[in-house]
Structures are given as structure tokens and as C-alpha cells.
Amino acid sequence: MTLKNYYQGIRDASEMLQGEHVVVVSLATSEGGKPGVRTEAPRAIAAKLIAEQRARVATEDEAREFHEVNRNARIQYEEQQAARRLQVMVIPAQDFKKQRDRS
């Protein structure tokens, strides 16, 4: 493959892609690339991966599932972080009664 063909392939792949970020699915490669790994990449990177036949564009269902899994993971992470920040103050019952009597 000539350099001209390589960059033409990247341009063609870039024109085919829609949006600024694209969900791609990795393909098996001779260097040991693991097939089926989904990731979101900027358009230029996605075009390069497609032109090099290292990835393909995810189907709508695959992209929707990818975003849903990431959304759920983010919500779970935020809940865990909120639970860590939760502060509890223990007040002995005697002190609490004294405070109420003064009011």
C-alpha cells in the first residue's frame, strides 16, 4: 500500500463517519488485537482505525448498548462516591435531651 492510498483510505473512512465521536468495535489483528472491544473515539482516530482494518463502525444497537453500559457505570460510580462523602455525627442521647430542654 502506498502512502497516497493509505491517506486516501483515511479520508474516505472519515467522510463515511457521522458525528464528532464514533463508537468502534475492534477487530482481530496479526499483532494480537482483541476482537469485539467497543470504544468511543474522535472521528479522525476512528477513521484511521477503520482504514488500517483494526476496527469497524459499531451498529446502532452496539453503540446504544455501549452508551447505556457507560451511563450505568457512571451512575454507580457517582453513588459510591456520594456514599463515601456521607458524614454521620453521633450524639449521645443525654446531650440530645439537654439540647431539646434548652430550646
DSSP file (Angstrom, degrees, kcal/mol; ACC not computed):
  #  RESIDUE AA STRUCTURE BP1 BP2  ACC     N-H-->O    O-->H-N    N-H-->O    O-->H-N    TCO  KAPPA ALPHA  PHI   PSI    X-CA   Y-CA   Z-CA
    1    1 A M              0   0    0      0, 0.0     2,-0.1     0, 0.0     0, 0.0   0.000 360.0 360.0 360.0 129.9    0.0    0.0    0.0
    2    2 A T     >  -     0   0    0      1,-0.1     4,-2.3     4,-0.0     5,-0.1  -0.419 360.0-112.9 -82.9 162.5    1.4    3.4   -1.0
    3    3 A L  H  > S+     0   0    0      1,-0.2     4,-2.3     2,-0.2     5,-0.2   0.872 118.0  55.5 -61.7 -37.1    1.3    6.3    1.3
    4    4 A K  H  > S+     0   0    0      1,-0.2     4,-1.9     2,-0.2    -1,-0.2   0.924 109.2  46.0 -62.3 -45.0   -1.1    8.1   -1.1
    5    5 A N  H  > S+     0   0    0      2,-0.2     4,-2.4     1,-0.2    -2,-0.2   0.880 109.9  55.6 -65.5 -38.1   -3.5    5.1   -0.9
    6    6 A Y  H  X S+     0   0    0     -4,-2.3     4,-1.8     1,-0.2    -2,-0.2   0.954 111.8  41.1 -59.8 -52.0   -3.2    5.0    2.9
    7    7 A Y  H  X S+     0   0    0     -4,-2.3     4,-2.3     1,-0.2    -1,-0.2   0.822 112.4  55.4 -70.0 -29.8   -4.2    8.6    3.4
    8    8 A Q  H  X S+     0   0    0     -4,-1.9     4,-2.7    -5,-0.2    -1,-0.2   0.896 106.3  52.3 -66.1 -39.2   -6.9    8.3    0.8
    9    9 A G  H  X S+     0   0    0     -4,-2.4     4,-2.3     2,-0.2    -2,-0.2   0.890 109.2  49.4 -61.9 -40.0   -8.4    5.4    2.8
   10   10 A I  H  X S+     0   0    0     -4,-1.8     4,-2.4     2,-0.2    -2,-0.2   0.920 111.7  48.3 -65.4 -43.8   -8.4    7.5    5.9
   11   11 A R  H  X S+     0   0    0     -4,-2.3     4,-2.2     2,-0.2    -2,-0.2   0.916 111.8  49.7 -62.6 -42.8  -10.1   10.4    4.1
   12   12 A D  H  X S+     0   0    0     -4,-2.7     4,-1.5     1,-0.2    -2,-0.2   0.918 112.3  47.2 -62.1 -43.6  -12.7    8.0    2.7
   13   13 A A  H  X S+     0   0    0     -4,-2.3     4,-1.2     1,-0.2    -1,-0.2   0.889 110.7  52.7 -65.3 -38.8  -13.4    6.5    6.1
   14   14 A S  H  < S+     0   0    0     -4,-2.4     3,-0.3     1,-0.2    -1,-0.2   0.886 107.6  50.9 -64.7 -39.4  -13.7   10.0    7.7
   15   15 A E  H  < S+     0   0    0     -4,-2.2    -1,-0.2     1,-0.2    -2,-0.2   0.837 107.5  54.5 -66.1 -32.1  -16.2   11.1    5.1
   16   16 A M  H  < S+     0   0    0     -4,-1.5    -1,-0.2    -5,-0.2    -2,-0.2   0.795  94.2  87.0 -71.3 -29.2  -18.3    7.9    5.8
   17   17 A L     <  -     0   0    0     -4,-1.2     2,-0.4    -3,-0.3     5,-0.0  -0.420  65.1-150.5 -78.8 146.9  -18.4    8.7    9.5
   18   18 A Q        +     0   0    0     -2,-0.1     3,-0.1     3,-0.1    -2,-0.1  -0.921  55.0  17.0-115.9 142.5  -21.1   10.9   11.1
   19   19 A G  S    S-     0   0    0     -2,-0.4     3,-0.1     1,-0.1    24,-0.0  -0.019  87.0 -84.0  87.6 167.0  -20.7   12.9   14.2
   20   20 A E  S    S+     0   0    0      1,-0.2    23,-2.1    22,-0.1     2,-0.4   0.806 114.1  37.3 -80.8 -31.5  -17.7   14.2   16.1
   21   21 A H  E    S-A   42   0A   0     21,-0.2     2,-0.4    22,-0.1    -1,-0.2  -0.967  71.8-164.4-124.7 141.5  -17.2   10.9   18.1
   22   22 A V  E     -A   41   0A   0     19,-3.0    19,-2.9    -2,-0.4     2,-0.6  -0.966  18.8-131.6-129.0 137.6  -17.8    7.4   16.8
   23   23 A V  E     -A   40   0A   0     -2,-0.4    35,-2.5    17,-0.2     2,-0.3  -0.793  33.8-175.1 -86.9 125.7  -18.3    4.1   18.6
   24   24 A V  E     -AB  39  57A   0     15,-2.9    15,-2.1    -2,-0.6     2,-0.5  -0.862  20.1-141.6-121.2 156.1  -16.0    1.5   17.0
   25   25 A V  E     -AB  38  56A   0     31,-3.0    31,-2.3    -2,-0.3    13,-0.2  -0.975  26.5-122.3-118.3 127.5  -15.6   -2.2   17.6
   26   26 A S  E     - B   0  55A   0     11,-2.5    10,-2.7    -2,-0.5     2,-0.3  -0.279  21.1-147.1 -69.9 153.7  -12.1   -3.7   17.4
   27   27 A L        -     0   0    0     27,-2.8     2,-0.2     8,-0.2    -1,-0.1  -0.800  29.7 -91.4-113.9 158.6  -11.2   -6.5   15.0
   28   28 A A        -     0   0    0     -2,-0.3     2,-0.3     4,-0.0     6,-0.2  -0.512  49.3-169.2 -67.7 136.3   -8.7   -9.3   15.4
   29   29 A T    >   -     0   0    0      4,-0.8     3,-1.5    -2,-0.2     4,-0.1  -0.839  36.7-113.5-125.6 164.7   -5.2   -8.3   14.1
   30   30 A S  T 3  S+     0   0    0     -2,-0.3    -1,-0.1     1,-0.3    -2,-0.0   0.711 115.0  63.1 -69.1 -19.4   -2.0  -10.1   13.4
   31   31 A E  T 3  S-     0   0    0      1,-0.0    -1,-0.3     0, 0.0    -3,-0.0   0.381 130.5 -90.4 -85.4   4.9   -0.4   -8.1   16.3
   32   32 A G    <   +     0   0    0     -3,-1.5    -2,-0.2     1,-0.2     2,-0.1   0.654  63.8 172.7  97.7  17.6   -2.7   -9.7   18.8
   33   33 A G        -     0   0    0      1,-0.1    -4,-0.8    -4,-0.1    -1,-0.2  -0.370  32.7-124.4 -61.2 135.4   -5.6   -7.2   18.7
   34   34 A K    >   -     0   0    0     -6,-0.2     3,-0.7    -2,-0.1     2,-0.1  -0.704  24.1-132.6 -86.6 124.4   -8.6   -8.4   20.7
   35   35 A P  T 3  S+     0   0    0      0, 0.0    -8,-0.2     0, 0.0    20,-0.1  -0.446  79.1  28.6 -77.8 149.7  -11.8   -8.5   18.7
   36   36 A G  T 3  S+     0   0    0    -10,-2.7     2,-0.5     1,-0.3    -9,-0.1   0.479  72.9 140.8  89.2   3.7  -15.1   -7.1   19.9
   37   37 A V    <   -     0   0    0     -3,-0.7   -11,-2.5   -11,-0.0     2,-0.4  -0.699  39.5-149.5 -83.7 124.8  -13.8   -4.4   22.2
   38   38 A R  E     +A   25   0A   0     -2,-0.5     2,-0.3   -13,-0.2   -13,-0.2  -0.741  25.2 158.3 -97.0 141.2  -16.0   -1.3   21.9
   39   39 A T  E     -A   24   0A   0    -15,-2.1   -15,-2.9    -2,-0.4     2,-0.5  -0.985  37.9-121.0-153.9 158.4  -14.8    2.2   22.4
   40   40 A E  E     +A   23   0A   0     -2,-0.3   -17,-0.2   -17,-0.2   -19,-0.0  -0.903  37.2 176.0-104.5 130.6  -15.7    5.7   21.5
   41   41 A A  E     -A   22   0A   0    -19,-2.9   -19,-3.0    -2,-0.5    -2,-0.0  -0.936  35.9 -95.3-133.5 152.9  -13.1    7.6   19.5
   42   42 A P  E  >  -A   21   0A   0      0, 0.0     4,-2.8     0, 0.0     3,-0.3  -0.297  47.1-104.9 -60.7 155.3  -12.8   11.0   17.9
   43   43 A R  H  > S+     0   0    0    -23,-2.1     4,-2.5     1,-0.2     5,-0.2   0.866 118.7  51.2 -52.7 -44.2  -13.7   11.0   14.2
   44   44 A A  H  > S+     0   0    0      2,-0.2     4,-1.9     1,-0.2    -1,-0.2   0.908 112.8  44.8 -64.7 -42.5  -10.0   11.2   13.0
   45   45 A I  H  > S+     0   0    0     -3,-0.3     4,-2.5     2,-0.2    -2,-0.2   0.914 113.0  51.3 -67.7 -42.7   -8.9    8.3   15.2
   46   46 A A  H  X S+     0   0    0     -4,-2.8     4,-2.3     1,-0.2    -2,-0.2   0.910 109.1  51.1 -60.8 -42.2  -11.9    6.2   14.2
   47   47 A A  H  X S+     0   0    0     -4,-2.5     4,-2.6    -5,-0.2    -1,-0.2   0.898 110.3  49.4 -62.3 -40.6  -11.2    6.8   10.5
   48   48 A K  H  X S+     0   0    0     -4,-1.9     4,-2.1     2,-0.2    -2,-0.2   0.926 110.9  49.1 -64.5 -45.1   -7.5    5.8   11.0
   49   49 A L  H  <>S+     0   0    0     -4,-2.5     5,-3.0     1,-0.2     6,-1.1   0.888 113.6  47.0 -62.3 -39.0   -8.5    2.5   12.8
   50   50 A I  H ><5S+     0   0    0     -4,-2.3     3,-1.4     3,-0.2    -2,-0.2   0.924 111.3  50.1 -68.6 -44.4  -11.0    1.7   10.1
   51   51 A A  H 3<5S+     0   0    0     -4,-2.6    -2,-0.2     1,-0.3    -1,-0.2   0.849 111.9  48.5 -63.4 -33.7   -8.6    2.4    7.2
   52   52 A E  T 3<5S-     0   0    0     -4,-2.1    -1,-0.3    -5,-0.2    -2,-0.2   0.429 113.0-122.7 -84.6   1.2   -6.0    0.2    9.0
   53   53 A Q  T < 5S+     0   0    0     -3,-1.4    -3,-0.2     2,-0.2    -2,-0.1   0.860  79.6 120.6  57.6  40.4   -8.6   -2.5    9.4
   54   54 A R  S   <S+     0   0    0     -5,-3.0   -27,-2.8     1,-0.2     2,-0.3   0.561  77.9  11.1-101.0 -16.1   -8.2   -2.6   13.1
   55   55 A A  E     -B   26   0A   0     -6,-1.1     2,-0.3   -29,-0.3   -29,-0.2  -0.964  61.6-145.9-154.0 166.3  -11.8   -1.6   13.9
   56   56 A R  E     -B   25   0A   0    -31,-2.3   -31,-3.0    -2,-0.3     2,-0.2  -0.909  38.6 -89.1-131.9 162.3  -15.2   -1.3   12.3
   57   57 A V  E     -B   24   0A   0     -2,-0.3   -33,-0.2   -33,-0.2     2,-0.1  -0.533  47.7-117.4 -71.5 135.6  -18.1    1.1   13.0
   58   58 A A        -     0   0    0    -35,-2.5   -35,-0.1    -2,-0.2    -1,-0.1  -0.417  27.3-112.7 -71.1 147.5  -20.4   -0.2   15.7
   59   59 A T     >  -     0   0    0     -2,-0.1     4,-2.7     1,-0.1     5,-0.2  -0.267  34.1-101.3 -70.3 168.6  -24.0   -0.9   14.7
   60   60 A E  H  > S+     0   0    0      1,-0.2     4,-2.6     2,-0.2     5,-0.2   0.899 124.8  49.8 -60.6 -40.4  -26.7    1.3   16.2
   61   61 A D  H  > S+     0   0    0      2,-0.2     4,-2.5     1,-0.2    -1,-0.2   0.914 111.3  48.4 -64.8 -42.6  -27.6   -1.4   18.7
   62   62 A E  H  > S+     0   0    0      2,-0.2     4,-2.4     1,-0.2    -2,-0.2   0.913 113.5  47.4 -63.8 -42.3  -23.9   -1.9   19.7
   63   63 A A  H  X S+     0   0    0     -4,-2.7     4,-2.5     2,-0.2     5,-0.2   0.915 112.0  49.7 -65.8 -42.7  -23.5    1.9   20.1
   64   64 A R  H  X S+     0   0    0     -4,-2.6     4,-2.3    -5,-0.2    -2,-0.2   0.920 112.9  46.9 -61.8 -44.3  -26.7    2.2   22.2
   65   65 A E  H  X S+     0   0    0     -4,-2.5     4,-2.7     2,-0.2     5,-0.2   0.903 110.6  53.1 -64.2 -41.4  -25.6   -0.7   24.4
   66   66 A F  H  X S+     0   0    0     -4,-2.4     4,-2.1     1,-0.2    -2,-0.2   0.931 112.2  44.4 -58.8 -47.7  -22.1    0.8   24.8
   67   67 A H  H  X S+     0   0    0     -4,-2.5     4,-2.5     1,-0.2    -1,-0.2   0.877 112.8  51.6 -67.1 -37.5  -23.6    4.2   25.9
   68   68 A E  H  X S+     0   0    0     -4,-2.3     4,-2.6     2,-0.2     5,-0.2   0.921 110.1  48.3 -65.4 -44.0  -26.1    2.5   28.3
   69   69 A V  H  X S+     0   0    0     -4,-2.7     4,-2.3     1,-0.2    -2,-0.2   0.919 113.9  47.0 -62.4 -43.4  -23.4    0.4   30.0
   70   70 A N  H  X S+     0   0    0     -4,-2.1     4,-2.3    -5,-0.2    -2,-0.2   0.893 111.4  51.3 -66.1 -39.0  -21.2    3.5   30.4
   71   71 A R  H  X S+     0   0    0     -4,-2.5     4,-2.4     2,-0.2    -2,-0.2   0.926 112.0  46.6 -63.1 -45.4  -24.1    5.6   31.7
   72   72 A N  H  X S+     0   0    0     -4,-2.6     4,-2.4     1,-0.2    -2,-0.2   0.893 112.0  50.5 -64.6 -39.5  -25.0    2.9   34.3
   73   73 A A  H  X S+     0   0    0     -4,-2.3     4,-2.4    -5,-0.2    -1,-0.2   0.895 110.6  49.7 -65.3 -39.3  -21.3    2.6   35.3
   74   74 A R  H  X S+     0   0    0     -4,-2.3     4,-2.6     2,-0.2    -2,-0.2   0.913 111.0  49.0 -66.1 -42.2  -21.1    6.4   35.8
   75   75 A I  H  X S+     0   0    0     -4,-2.4     4,-2.2     2,-0.2    -2,-0.2   0.927 112.2  48.4 -62.3 -44.7  -24.2    6.5   37.9
   76   76 A Q  H  X S+     0   0    0     -4,-2.4     4,-2.2     1,-0.2    -2,-0.2   0.910 112.0  49.6 -62.0 -42.7  -23.0    3.6   40.1
   77   77 A Y  H  X S+     0   0    0     -4,-2.4     4,-2.4     1,-0.2    -2,-0.2   0.921 110.5  49.6 -62.3 -44.8  -19.6    5.3   40.5
   78   78 A E  H  X S+     0   0    0     -4,-2.6     4,-2.2     1,-0.2    -1,-0.2   0.876 110.1  51.2 -64.3 -37.0  -21.2    8.6   41.5
   79   79 A E  H  X S+     0   0    0     -4,-2.2     4,-2.2     2,-0.2    -1,-0.2   0.900 110.1  49.5 -65.2 -40.6  -23.4    6.8   44.0
   80   80 A Q  H  X S+     0   0    0     -4,-2.2     4,-1.7     2,-0.2    -2,-0.2   0.903 111.4  48.9 -64.4 -40.6  -20.4    5.2   45.5
   81   81 A Q  H  X S+     0   0    0     -4,-2.4     4,-1.5     2,-0.2    -2,-0.2   0.891 110.5  50.7 -66.4 -38.7  -18.6    8.5   45.7
   82   82 A A  H  X S+     0   0    0     -4,-2.2     4,-0.9     1,-0.2    -2,-0.2   0.889 108.4  52.7 -65.5 -38.8  -21.6   10.1   47.4
   83   83 A A  H  < S+     0   0    0     -4,-2.2     3,-0.3     1,-0.2    -1,-0.2   0.853 107.3  52.3 -65.4 -33.8  -21.8    7.3   49.9
   84   84 A R  H  < S+     0   0    0     -4,-1.7    -1,-0.2     1,-0.2    -2,-0.2   0.847 108.8  50.2 -69.2 -33.1  -18.1    7.9   50.8
   85   85 A R  H  < S+     0   0    0     -4,-1.5    -1,-0.2    -5,-0.1    -2,-0.2   0.635  82.5 114.8 -81.3 -13.0  -18.7   11.6   51.4
   86   86 A L     <  -     0   0    0     -4,-0.9     2,-0.4    -3,-0.3    -3,-0.0  -0.384  52.4-159.7 -61.9 126.1  -21.7   10.9   53.7
   87   87 A Q        -     0   0    0     -2,-0.1     2,-0.4     2,-0.0    -2,-0.1  -0.916   6.3-165.0-113.8 136.6  -20.8   12.1   57.1
   88   88 A V        -     0   0    0     -2,-0.4     2,-0.5     2,-0.0    -2,-0.0  -0.961   5.0-157.1-121.5 135.0  -22.6   11.0   60.2
   89   89 A M        -     0   0    0     -2,-0.4     2,-0.6     2,-0.0    -2,-0.0  -0.956   9.5-149.4-113.3 126.9  -22.4   12.6   63.6
   90   90 A V        -     0   0    0     -2,-0.5    -2,-0.0     0, 0.0     0, 0.0  -0.841  13.8-172.5 -97.4 122.9  -23.2   10.5   66.7
   91   91 A I        -     0   0    0     -2,-0.6     5,-0.1     3,-0.0    -2,-0.0  -0.967  26.8-119.5-115.9 124.5  -24.7   12.5   69.6
   92   92 A P     >  -     0   0    0      0, 0.0     4,-1.9     0, 0.0     3,-0.2  -0.292  24.1-119.6 -58.7 146.9  -25.2   10.7   72.9
   93   93 A A  H  > S+     0   0    0      1,-0.2     4,-2.3     2,-0.2     5,-0.2   0.845 112.0  57.6 -59.1 -36.3  -28.8   10.6   74.0
   94   94 A Q  H  > S+     0   0    0      1,-0.2     4,-2.0     2,-0.2    -1,-0.2   0.925 107.8  46.0 -61.5 -45.4  -28.1   12.6   77.1
   95   95 A D  H  > S+     0   0    0     -3,-0.2     4,-2.0     1,-0.2    -1,-0.2   0.869 110.8  53.4 -65.7 -36.2  -26.6   15.5   75.2
   96   96 A F  H  X S+     0   0    0     -4,-1.9     4,-2.0     2,-0.2    -1,-0.2   0.905 108.5  49.2 -65.6 -41.6  -29.5   15.4   72.8
   97   97 A K  H  X S+     0   0    0     -4,-2.3     4,-2.3     1,-0.2    -1,-0.2   0.891 109.7  52.3 -65.1 -39.5  -32.1   15.7   75.7
   98   98 A K  H  X S+     0   0    0     -4,-2.0     4,-1.6     1,-0.2    -1,-0.2   0.901 109.1  49.9 -62.2 -41.2  -30.1   18.6   77.1
   99   99 A Q  H  X S+     0   0    0     -4,-2.0     4,-1.0     1,-0.2    -2,-0.2   0.904 111.7  48.0 -64.3 -42.1  -30.2   20.4   73.8
  100  100 A R  H  < S+     0   0    0     -4,-2.0     3,-0.3     1,-0.2    -2,-0.2   0.881 109.1  53.5 -67.7 -38.0  -34.0   19.9   73.5
  101  101 A D  H  < S+     0   0    0     -4,-2.3    -1,-0.2     1,-0.2    -2,-0.2   0.845 106.0  53.2 -66.6 -32.8  -34.7   21.1   77.1
  102  102 A R  H  <        0   0    0     -4,-1.6    -1,-0.2     1,-0.2    -2,-0.2   0.788 360.0 360.0 -71.5 -28.1  -32.8   24.3   76.4
  103  103 A S     <        0   0    0     -4,-1.0    -1,-0.2    -3,-0.3    -2,-0.2   0.475 360.0 360.0 -75.9 360.0  -34.9   25.1   73.4
